[in-house]
Amino acid sequence: MSIARKILENTFVQVLGKLITAALSIIVLKIISGYLGTAGYGDYTTIYQFLAFFGIIADFGIYTITVKEMSRDETKIPVILGNVMGLRSFLAILAMFLAVLTVFLVPRYTGTLIPLGVLIAALATILTLLNGTISSVLQVHLKMQYATIGLVVGKIASVSYMWYVAYVAFTDNLVGGFYHLLWAGVLGNLVMFLITGYYVRRYSKITYRFDFGYWRKVFMTSLPFGVALILNTIYMRLDVILMTFILPHSQSLPNPEADCLKQLCSDTEIGLYGVAMRMLEMLVIIPIYFMNSVLPVMTRYIEEQSQKIRTLMQYSFDFLIATGLPILVGGFILARPIIHFISDSEFVGGNVFQFGSDMAVRILMFAMLFSFVNALFGFTLVVLNKQVKLMYINAGAVVFNIISNIFVIPVWGFRGAAVTSVFSELIILVFAYWTAQKLLGFHLSVRTLVRTAFAVLMMGITVYFGYVFMEEVWFVWQLAVLVPVGGLIYIFFMFKTKAITPEMMHLIRKKP
């Protein structure tokens, strides 16, 4: 089997698993948003956004560095895994301890469900980090189908518990139900970790090692990339935290329901924004899966100083554009039925609030596309051991994000935060591309990009007029008809314009 085919299959199985879990996540959104309402879902979102700041401390880019190190010498995988397990466990426990300590000290969260919620959800975060650590072994062997099994089964367990909480056990107890929804996440992640561990043992022993010298080496190697990821997380999630502090909470107003229709309230704005951000988070994992599959091959090509690295860069760029651009156009056009499908009618603009989650989706689709391409250049800098440059680039984006959000959130709420996210991603794209291009001297052809854009244009025209024609039709039928039709039109024109060339198909089929 060719390297290209292995990469695509490894990516495909992860994306397929993500699609399945995305479908389950839609059920989760429907359950949670319908059960908790806009304000309750805002608090639920705040908990996970708050933990993300601390979770990235434990992640610290160690997963990517681990895959890179394992790819260099597969005989050392048990030693590397054991030490990374020890280091990651230490960092995870430390980070979650700091998160819990901090949230109980924040006056704004006093008297809300958020502090205890963070304590519960911290357990789920630790399990996620440990699962990511052991799955690095499967990534190196391009056997991520096994990790995908754990992901899907764990999600099924979590959704099942959430359904039981919302519709059976806590129908009249929203506070108790709120916390049990968080426990459902812990259960799902535990199941995922156990299943992934079962398959990892086929390729490596899972034991803790405490070589502190090696810990220091891994930590120092990942430090610049880890800081870059922290900065990335800050500018992606800081808007939610800033909305919490800049805008009033509904509970602080005399007539919460009426007042939050007249002015911007933090919990309702976060609730509306949170649905769109959840959708964005499910999408931006696609380029991460792809680049994690490319990473072992890219590492070998660069260390061998092979000219194949430029071809790999071009094909990676073409794949990411060909994946992200149709999602942008389709998501922009079908934002309303998508939000109606994945959440509740309350979250659709014009039903309760003037601007709904569909507005946030339309804006964030542009951030999604930039994020797809950013993954290529960010991973390239990591392979080149230029994590420090990536750290500086992300630092610039954070400064821009903070300053912009302080000015736009009081006026435009989540709409301003979404636009700021788009420009933050664009800043990273420009500077990451410029830096990687200087170091490798590659030149990306836009021939496939132009052909892809034409195919997307034909798809967009078809979907748009189809949506206008079906405007009064039930939103489920809109999606059931327009998504597959748009996909078929896109694929047809991708072949017709030769955006997908015979050479690409040969590269996938040929033996190494």
VENHUPE-V587821 format. One record per run of one state. SS is the DSSP state (@ for helix, = for strand, . for the rest). FROM is the first residue (numbers start at 0). LEN is the number of residues. If there is no record, write none. Layout:
BEGIN
ss = (SS & SS)
from = (FROM & FROM)
len = (LEN & LEN)
END
This chain:
BEGIN
ss = (. & @ & . & @ & . & @ & . & @ & . & @ & . & @ & . & @ & . & @ & . & = & . & @ & . & @ & . & = & @ & . & @ & . & @ & . & @ & . & @ & . & @ & . & @ & . & @ & . & @ & . & @ & .)
from = (0 & 2 & 59 & 61 & 72 & 73 & 105 & 106 & 109 & 113 & 140 & 144 & 169 & 173 & 200 & 211 & 246 & 247 & 248 & 249 & 252 & 255 & 262 & 264 & 265 & 303 & 307 & 333 & 334 & 342 & 344 & 347 & 356 & 383 & 386 & 412 & 413 & 440 & 446 & 469 & 474 & 496 & 501 & 509)
len = (2 & 57 & 2 & 11 & 1 & 32 & 1 & 3 & 4 & 27 & 4 & 25 & 4 & 27 & 11 & 35 & 1 & 1 & 1 & 3 & 3 & 7 & 2 & 1 & 38 & 4 & 26 & 1 & 8 & 2 & 3 & 9 & 27 & 3 & 26 & 1 & 27 & 6 & 23 & 5 & 22 & 5 & 8 & 3)
END
